[in-house]
């Protein structure tokens, strides 16, 4: 330890190392961390160490990379059984738009929900996150000020993040005849982009490199062609990732085709949107897939663009949708990363459901493996971000890792830890998380986080937000009608 940096050896029954371009398993392996970097991965280490921590019946692996990480309270519950969206406040009525949309959370509440959500990401073994939140309850887009607070929260917790406020130039609206249309305010979209660029200038590569930045235009159907073009140019100029929700619903595909005469991917191509690190959740609706009959070279455009897809199987399956299909994109050479995009931020559960839905989509139990999805949650995310120092445990890589317990009786028997994890594991099996050489969770405890108090405060502010829904829901029904209980109250 001639350089004076502290060395810590971590040992466990299994270690996921990396060599020859792929993950490799080591039985009774060792990871040595020096400073913020990995020094050694594999069998016994011959050098001096300051401390050895033996995790026993556990697996040490690279931290998960969440390219669409919920940084919000759980709005999925609002739409789980409550349909259609235009009658449940998820499409704004024209009257609400004309009256002027308002923020439904205070700045203090927005700051809390980011800190609360970031703690949930760490709890589930996620070490790098690109946050996402709902705009249903916002005045328009996200603000740079709330993301200033988000940067402080992430740095305080030790989470590695790529941050940028979401912005848009349009929004869906519904009239009294239940017809869905659009309201556009392009100037507002351009101002959102300008604010996002100013945020990049303030925060890129700060807090020792934990805080990076990105551009986050909201969804393709809420962005005008000019905003898409300017956003792509800005991503290239600032050399930051750009993420855009795209090809995630039939409604989106049809609206883009109706307004522009092009598929979503044709629109991105023709607006020169693509940048070196373009990230597209969710990739479910392309030409020839999921009932789309429009003749467009969507798959060719995707392959030629170099963009990465973000697969979020849990939230999509909750809505009855599956990717068509993971092995097809894999075989085409498309980079596929993973996102949670909902609560809980359980990457293990997402990988497990991803395997199931891919096999159902293909009607073939051998079309994907557990390793395919573990790769997507680690290596795929790193490739999408152009970060070869992430997503793998190899000498010189960032010391970002998680420890997953294998001694819970409910995890069952095992011949291989990765397969067992996707069969019977969950985020609750993550016990320890290290980011940049610092333990940000030890034995299930996140320093400075009172999980019970966080949850209580989050529920209270969520209840306050839900109480405001009648004002921004078509025909203004009471809350009990918008969100009825599963069974009548006794």
Secondary structure by P-SEA (a helix, b strand, c coil): ccccbbbbbbbccccccccccbbbbbcbbbbbbccccccccccccccccccccccccbbbbcbbbbcccccccccccccccccccccccccccaaaaaabbbbcccaaaaaaaaaaaaaaaaaacccccbbbbbcccccccccaaaaaaaaaaaaaaccccbbbbbbbcbbbbbccccbbbbbbcaaaaaaaaaaaaaaaaaccccccccbbbbbbccccccccaaaaaaaaaaaaaacbbbbbbccccaaaaaaaaaaccccaaaaaaaacccccbbbbccccccccccccccccaaaaaaaaacbbbbbbaaaaaaaccccccaaaaaaaccbbbbbcccccccaaaaaaaaaaaaaaaacccccccaaaaaaaacaaaaaaacccccccccccccccbbbbbcccccccccccaaaaaaaccccccccbbbcccccccccccccccaaaaaaaaaaaaaaaaaaacccccccccccccccccccccc
